[in-house]
Amino acid sequence: VCLTCCSRESMVRINQICHKNGVKFFTGDVFGYHGYMFADLGDHEFVEEKPKVAKVGSGVEDGPEAKRARLDPAETTMVKKRLEFCPLREALAVEWRGEKATAALRRTAPDYFLLQ
């Protein structure tokens, strides 16, 4: 489900229905130079391609260089990953006061609060 130009209450209500039923949900809007986008993919499983780590030969090399893992860009391996997305209501309910929020505040653009 993709929503745009909706009230906050409508977005939260529709997202709750989607999240409960395992339906992927996207919402966003643009206001001049400012905009936002939110995605709730529920339980999302995907595969990521990663370079394979080459094994180090025994006894041939010594020192710090030999201990570093070597990446072989020609060979890759597929890694299965899983992410659990939160519903819009939880994302909007973040508490911005206190010690835990200090680090998050440093990473959050002031525009976020303008859009709120």
Buried (B, 14 or more C-beta within 10 A) or exposed (E): EEBEEEEEEEBBBBBBEBBEEEBBBBBBBEEEEEEEEBEBBBEEEEEEEEEEEEEBEEEEEEEEEEEEEEEEEEEEEEEEEEEEBEBBBEEEEEEEEEEEEEEEEEEEEEEEEEEE
